[in-house]
């Protein structure tokens, strides 16, 4: 199995207009658009995908659909984290059975686990699923702050990759340069995308790529493939204001609003969340247009 890398989209979950079901046709159309734009992977069932509002059955369905619609063209990394170890294992085993390339696991949230418990969870998921794990490092949500060395140490229990959503650039640098023999670190903090790629991260898990996939791929090609930092800075000057906006609001709501502005229906968000209000939507529309994105 090839290593993961490049622009991996932290995928939205399109719903039907009444929000009772995943909208399969909208999901398929969105995935086709992303693949056509040249993205390198899909990461469904994470924060951007509103996994906390979905049932276990829906989360399994989402993984199945993404694998089906990707059709082997790009890898699918299924989000399988849960507050329950049993559910995380169940979802991860299912992901392996239906053809996911890896699983992304956020530690139990609400009540943070300790390092020993984290090792136990990751070991069980890896042992049962046999899939490589992408550790979703998001201390703001989990209450669990690990040092770079502690994160790299998760390689002993099946963790091969890292989505770093800590916003801690020095820690990410240490993981990229000093600990890459143990773990492959991807940036997962929007406004650090250019820095992460320029510093040598072999990819990023990026929610904004739902809205600006062509720009995201062009940035990857400029910085990571061609080493053209001058062109990379020009592209980042377009993308950064959008990323800053997304991080300044409810993230899933802002991303789905952005997708809606490009002309793709998403079904909105499940309560208690909702698409952005008209004033914020107008602000995002202007930022997208400034970035060269066609809006409706």
MINU-299638 format. One line per field, with one value per residue (C-alpha): x, y, z; residue number from 1; residue in three letters. Coordinates in Angstrom, 1 decimal, m for minus. Last residue first. Example, Ala and Ser with C-alpha at 12.3 -4.5 7.8 and 13.67 -1.06 7.14 Angstrom:
px	13.7	12.3
py	m1.1	m4.5
pz	7.1	7.8
i	2	1
aa	SER	ALA
# end
This chain:
px	m23.1	m19.3	m16.3	m13.1	m10.3	m9.1	m10.7	m14.0	m13.5	m12.9	m16.0	m18.2	m16.8	m17.9	m21.3	m21.8	m20.8	m23.6	m26.1	m25.7	m23.4	m24.8	m26.3	m25.3	m27.6	m28.7	m27.5	m25.6	m26.7	m28.1	m24.8	m25.8	m22.9	m22.9	m19.5	m21.2	m22.7	m19.2	m18.2	m21.2	m20.2	m16.7	m17.9	m20.4	m17.8	m15.4	m17.6	m16.0	m12.5	m10.7	m12.7	m11.9	m8.2	m8.3	m10.1	m7.6	m4.7	m5.8	m5.0	m1.7	m0.9	m1.0	1.5	3.7	3.8	4.8	7.8	8.4	8.9	10.0	8.5	6.7	6.2	5.8	4.3	2.5	1.0	m0.1	m1.7	m3.5	m4.9	m5.9	m7.8	m9.4	m10.7	m14.0	m13.6	m9.8	m10.6	m10.9	m7.3	m5.4	m1.9	1.0	4.6	5.5	8.7	8.9	7.5	4.5	3.9	4.4	2.0	m0.6	m0.2	m3.5	m5.5	m4.2	m4.0	m0.4	0.8	3.4	4.8	5.8	8.9	11.7	10.1	11.0	13.5	12.6	8.8	7.9	10.2	8.7	5.2	6.2	7.6	4.4	1.9	m1.5	m2.5	m4.3	m1.6	m2.9	m0.3	0.6	1.9	0.2	0.2	1.0	4.8	4.3	2.5	6.0	6.0	3.2	5.0	8.2	6.3	4.9	1.3	m1.6	m4.9	m8.0	m9.6	m11.1	m8.5	m5.8	m6.5	m3.9	m5.7	m3.5	m3.5	m3.6	m2.4	m4.9	m4.8	m8.4	m8.2	m4.6	m4.6	m7.7	m6.5	m3.1	m4.6	m6.9	m4.2	m1.7	m4.2	m4.9	m1.3	m1.0	m3.9	m7.5	m9.3	m13.0	m15.0	m13.0	m11.8	m8.7	m9.2	m8.5	m8.0	m8.2	m6.2	m6.5	m10.3	m11.5	m14.8	m13.5	m10.8	m13.3	m15.5	m12.7	m12.1	m15.8	m16.0	m12.7	m13.8	m17.2	m15.6	m13.2	m16.1	m15.7	m15.1	m12.6	m13.2	m12.5	m11.9	m8.8	m9.8	m7.1	m7.3	m8.4	m9.5	m13.2	m13.4	m17.1	m17.2	m14.6	m16.5	m19.8	m18.6	m17.0	m20.2	m22.3	m20.2	m20.6	m24.3	m24.6	m22.6	m25.0	m24.0	m24.0	m20.4	m19.2	m19.8	m17.7	m15.4	m14.7	m13.8	m15.9	m14.4	m10.6	m10.2	m6.9	m4.6	m6.6	m6.4	m9.3	m11.1	m10.8	m12.4	m15.3	m15.9	m16.0	m18.5	m20.8	m20.7	m21.5	m24.4	m25.8	m25.5	m27.2	m26.5	m29.9	m32.3	m31.0	m34.3	m32.4	m30.6	m27.1	m23.6	m20.8	m17.8	m14.4	m11.1	m9.5	m6.1	m3.6	m0.4	0.5	m0.4	2.1	1.4	0.0
py	31.8	31.8	31.4	31.2	33.6	34.1	37.6	35.8	33.5	36.4	38.2	35.1	34.7	38.2	37.7	34.5	36.3	38.8	36.3	34.0	31.0	27.5	25.9	23.9	22.6	21.0	19.2	21.2	22.4	20.1	20.5	22.0	22.8	26.2	27.5	29.5	26.2	24.8	28.0	27.6	24.0	25.1	27.9	25.6	22.8	25.4	27.3	30.7	32.2	29.2	29.4	33.1	32.6	29.9	32.1	35.0	32.5	31.1	34.1	35.1	31.4	31.3	34.1	32.7	29.3	31.0	32.5	29.2	27.2	23.9	22.1	19.3	20.6	24.3	24.8	21.5	21.7	25.3	24.2	21.4	23.7	26.3	23.6	22.2	25.6	24.8	21.3	22.0	24.3	21.3	20.3	17.2	18.1	16.6	15.4	18.1	19.6	23.0	24.7	22.3	23.0	26.8	27.0	25.0	26.8	28.8	25.6	23.5	19.9	19.6	16.1	14.3	10.9	9.0	7.2	8.0	11.5	12.3	15.2	17.0	16.7	16.0	18.8	21.2	20.2	21.0	24.4	25.1	24.5	25.0	21.7	20.3	17.9	15.0	12.3	9.1	5.6	4.9	1.2	0.9	1.5	4.4	6.1	7.1	9.9	11.6	11.3	12.7	15.6	16.4	15.5	17.7	15.9	18.1	16.4	19.3	22.0	19.2	18.3	15.6	13.2	10.1	8.5	4.8	2.0	m0.7	m4.2	m3.6	m5.6	m5.1	m1.5	m0.5	m2.4	m0.8	2.7	2.3	0.9	3.6	6.2	4.6	4.8	8.4	9.6	10.0	13.3	13.4	15.3	13.7	10.2	10.4	11.3	8.4	8.6	5.2	3.9	2.7	2.1	m0.9	m2.1	m4.6	m2.2	0.5	m2.0	m3.0	0.7	1.4	m1.5	m0.5	3.1	1.9	m0.3	2.4	4.7	8.5	7.9	8.1	6.3	8.9	6.9	7.5	7.0	6.6	8.0	6.5	3.2	3.8	7.1	6.8	3.3	4.1	7.3	5.5	2.7	5.2	7.3	4.1	3.1	6.6	6.4	3.1	4.5	7.4	10.9	14.3	13.8	12.9	16.4	15.9	18.9	17.2	13.9	11.3	11.6	11.9	11.8	11.6	13.1	16.1	16.7	19.0	16.1	14.2	17.0	17.4	13.7	13.6	16.5	14.8	11.5	13.2	15.1	11.9	10.0	12.6	11.3	11.1	12.9	16.4	17.5	18.9	15.6	15.7	16.3	15.2	17.5	15.9	16.7	16.7	15.1	17.3	15.4	12.3	8.7	5.9	3.4	0.0
pz	m7.0	m6.5	m8.8	m6.8	m7.8	m4.2	m4.1	m5.1	m2.2	0.2	m1.1	m0.6	2.9	3.9	2.3	4.2	7.4	6.9	5.7	8.8	8.6	8.1	11.1	14.2	17.0	14.8	11.8	9.2	5.7	3.0	1.1	m2.2	m4.5	m6.2	m5.0	m2.3	m0.9	m0.5	1.4	3.7	4.3	5.3	7.6	9.3	9.8	11.2	13.6	13.1	13.1	11.7	8.4	8.1	8.5	5.9	3.4	4.1	3.6	0.2	m2.1	m0.4	m0.3	m4.1	m4.3	m1.6	m3.4	m6.6	m4.8	m2.9	m6.1	m4.7	m7.7	m5.9	m2.4	m2.9	m6.3	m6.7	m3.2	m3.8	m7.1	m5.3	m2.7	m5.4	m7.4	m4.2	m3.0	m1.2	0.0	0.1	3.1	5.3	4.9	5.9	4.8	3.0	3.1	5.7	4.6	6.2	3.1	3.3	7.0	6.6	3.7	5.6	8.9	8.6	8.0	10.9	9.9	8.9	8.2	10.3	9.3	12.4	13.7	11.3	10.9	14.5	14.2	11.1	10.6	14.2	15.5	13.0	14.1	17.6	16.6	14.6	17.4	15.8	17.5	14.5	13.6	11.6	12.3	10.5	11.3	14.5	15.1	18.8	18.8	16.4	19.3	20.5	17.9	19.7	23.1	21.5	20.0	23.4	24.1	25.0	25.7	26.4	23.5	21.6	22.0	22.0	18.4	17.4	15.1	15.0	11.6	12.1	9.8	9.3	10.8	12.1	15.4	16.3	15.1	17.1	20.2	20.1	19.6	22.6	24.9	23.9	24.7	28.1	29.0	27.8	29.9	28.6	28.4	29.5	26.9	24.1	23.4	21.2	17.5	15.2	11.5	9.9	6.9	3.3	3.6	1.7	3.1	5.6	6.9	7.6	9.4	11.7	12.4	13.1	15.6	17.2	17.7	18.9	21.6	22.6	23.4	23.2	19.5	16.7	13.4	10.7	7.6	5.4	1.8	m0.8	m4.3	m7.6	m6.0	m6.7	m4.9	m5.0	m3.5	m0.8	0.1	0.1	2.4	4.8	5.0	5.5	8.5	10.0	9.4	11.2	14.2	14.3	13.2	15.0	16.4	12.9	11.6	8.5	9.3	12.6	11.0	9.2	5.8	5.0	1.2	m0.6	m3.2	m4.6	m8.4	m9.2	m10.9	m7.7	m5.7	m8.2	m8.3	m4.5	m4.4	m7.0	m5.1	m1.8	m3.4	m4.9	m1.6	0.6	4.1	5.8	8.2	7.4	5.9	2.9	2.5	4.0	2.6	4.9	4.5	3.9	5.5	2.1	1.7	m0.3	m0.7	1.2	2.2	1.7	m1.0	0.0
i	296	295	294	293	292	291	290	289	288	287	286	285	284	283	282	281	280	279	278	277	276	275	274	273	272	271	270	269	268	267	266	265	264	263	262	261	260	259	258	257	256	255	254	253	252	251	250	249	248	247	246	245	244	243	242	241	240	239	238	237	236	235	234	233	232	231	230	229	228	227	226	225	224	223	222	221	220	219	218	217	216	215	214	213	212	211	210	209	208	207	206	205	204	203	202	201	200	199	198	197	196	195	194	193	192	191	190	189	188	187	186	185	184	183	182	181	180	179	178	177	176	175	174	173	172	171	170	169	168	167	166	165	164	163	162	161	160	159	158	157	156	155	154	153	152	151	150	149	148	147	146	145	144	143	142	141	140	139	138	137	136	135	134	133	132	131	130	129	128	127	126	125	124	123	122	121	120	119	118	117	116	115	114	113	112	111	110	109	108	107	106	105	104	103	102	101	100	99	98	97	96	95	94	93	92	91	90	89	88	87	86	85	84	83	82	81	80	79	78	77	76	75	74	73	72	71	70	69	68	67	66	65	64	63	62	61	60	59	58	57	56	55	54	53	52	51	50	49	48	47	46	45	44	43	42	41	40	39	38	37	36	35	34	33	32	31	30	29	28	27	26	25	24	23	22	21	20	19	18	17	16	15	14	13	12	11	10	9	8	7	6	5	4	3	2	1
aa	UNK	UNK	UNK	UNK	UNK	UNK	UNK	UNK	UNK	UNK	UNK	UNK	UNK	UNK	UNK	UNK	UNK	UNK	UNK	UNK	UNK	UNK	UNK	UNK	UNK	UNK	UNK	UNK	UNK	UNK	UNK	UNK	UNK	UNK	UNK	UNK	UNK	UNK	UNK	UNK	UNK	UNK	UNK	UNK	UNK	UNK	UNK	UNK	UNK	UNK	UNK	UNK	UNK	UNK	UNK	UNK	UNK	UNK	UNK	UNK	UNK	UNK	UNK	UNK	UNK	UNK	UNK	UNK	UNK	UNK	UNK	UNK	UNK	UNK	UNK	UNK	UNK	UNK	UNK	UNK	UNK	UNK	UNK	UNK	UNK	UNK	UNK	UNK	UNK	UNK	UNK	UNK	UNK	UNK	UNK	UNK	UNK	UNK	UNK	UNK	UNK	UNK	UNK	UNK	UNK	UNK	UNK	UNK	UNK	UNK	UNK	UNK	UNK	UNK	UNK	UNK	UNK	UNK	UNK	UNK	UNK	UNK	UNK	UNK	UNK	UNK	UNK	UNK	UNK	UNK	UNK	UNK	UNK	UNK	UNK	UNK	UNK	UNK	UNK	UNK	UNK	UNK	UNK	UNK	UNK	UNK	UNK	UNK	UNK	UNK	UNK	UNK	UNK	UNK	UNK	UNK	UNK	UNK	UNK	UNK	UNK	UNK	UNK	UNK	UNK	UNK	UNK	UNK	UNK	UNK	UNK	UNK	UNK	UNK	UNK	UNK	UNK	UNK	UNK	UNK	UNK	UNK	UNK	UNK	UNK	UNK	UNK	UNK	UNK	UNK	UNK	UNK	UNK	UNK	UNK	UNK	UNK	UNK	UNK	UNK	UNK	UNK	UNK	UNK	UNK	UNK	UNK	UNK	UNK	UNK	UNK	UNK	UNK	UNK	UNK	UNK	UNK	UNK	UNK	UNK	UNK	UNK	UNK	UNK	UNK	UNK	UNK	UNK	UNK	UNK	UNK	UNK	UNK	UNK	UNK	UNK	UNK	UNK	UNK	UNK	UNK	UNK	UNK	UNK	UNK	UNK	UNK	UNK	UNK	UNK	UNK	UNK	UNK	UNK	UNK	UNK	UNK	UNK	UNK	UNK	UNK	UNK	UNK	UNK	UNK	UNK	UNK	UNK	UNK	UNK	UNK	UNK	UNK	UNK	UNK	UNK	UNK	UNK	UNK	UNK	UNK	UNK	UNK	UNK	UNK	UNK	UNK	UNK	UNK	UNK	UNK	UNK	UNK	UNK	UNK	UNK
# end
